[in-house]
């Protein structure tokens, strides 16, 4: 293994076990989504432990917002890399990710093994709450990323395009075209950022990680298309989802839904029930992949597919963080990259808006009672500021009660 990088501003190292325990506590308590996760990280690592200063933390957040994949998990991987090398990054990821991954895997096994014992109204209530959660995400991201008429227009065009074309490749084309549009429309309004110190990883090693990222992105679809192996198809599906999703965990929903539901791997009802349950657990939403993997098979095979799905969806994050950090100076000060990213971010809002309608709304809202419960859940999240896990729990109970009464 190549030597672990050092942080010149903070040369002190931490043991892998110490890093794991710190992130395990965060993985057990960090409710509220990726923005909340970054708040927990700042409090823990900037204010409390002083593992890095405010400027360095902001640099890491900016880098991970630029990359595809789950930004909060990537920030955690980067902090683990700085404190303990590659082993530290794995420890940080495991501590932050495993609590919710294990919980969602057990939930999937419960649906598979005791599906008749789970009230239908309870699962429907989880799907209804998912409507409120995605609506909140659309609103919050739109306020931050669509700040003028041009960005709003890009978002609306992106939403219409993915709804009318309705396939995963259309979404990728929309993201690419949005980046090109941003490059043409926003470059003049982008101000150069001051350069930061270059990350200390050797550039040759970083290039190897980046080449591996792209090699897998190209090779896996080809191998899956020429093979009848479900395991290879699963690996390809979840790797592409982790490699091509901009905007965080919520945006992975339409990509995964377009892959696993039409193929018959998971029913749409099970998909949305798991997505609702994912809101009730702490940690990254990408652990939803473990639920999907566990739902695809029975017995011991379900645990294998859960582990493979979880590993595949996060693998691009490791490769990208390891590969890009040494080159971050050039990326963040390049006006072309920043302009393209502005267009991509606007398109992300459109993708999420489209997902709010299909499949989230169309599969959960069937009448006035469903709409009423979704509206109450939205107010609870946005106005009353209740924690998402509590809203999901209440939504499941309310769905069960409505099913019993109606």
Secondary structure, 3 states (H helix, E strand, C coil): CCCCCCCCCCCCCCCHHHHHHHHHHHHHHCCCCHHHHHHHHHHHHHHHCCCCCHHHHHHHHHHHHHCCCCHHHHHHHHHHHHHHHHHHHHHHHHHHHHHHHHHHHHHHHHHHHHHHHCCHHHHHHHHHHHHHHHHHHHHHHHHHHCCCHHHHHHHHHHHHHHHHHCCHHHHHHHHHHHHHHHHHHCHHHCCCCCCCCCCCCCHHHHHHHHHHHHHHHHHHHHHHHCCCCHHHHHHHHHHHHHHHCCCCHHHHHHHHHHHHCCCCCCCHHHHHHHHHHHCCCCCCHHHHHHHHHHHCCCCHHHHHHHHHHHHHHHHHHHHHHHHHHHHHHHHHCCHHHHHHHHHHHHHHHHHHHHHHHHHHHCCCCCCHHHHHHHHHHHHHHHCCCCCHHHHHHHHHHHHHHHHHHC
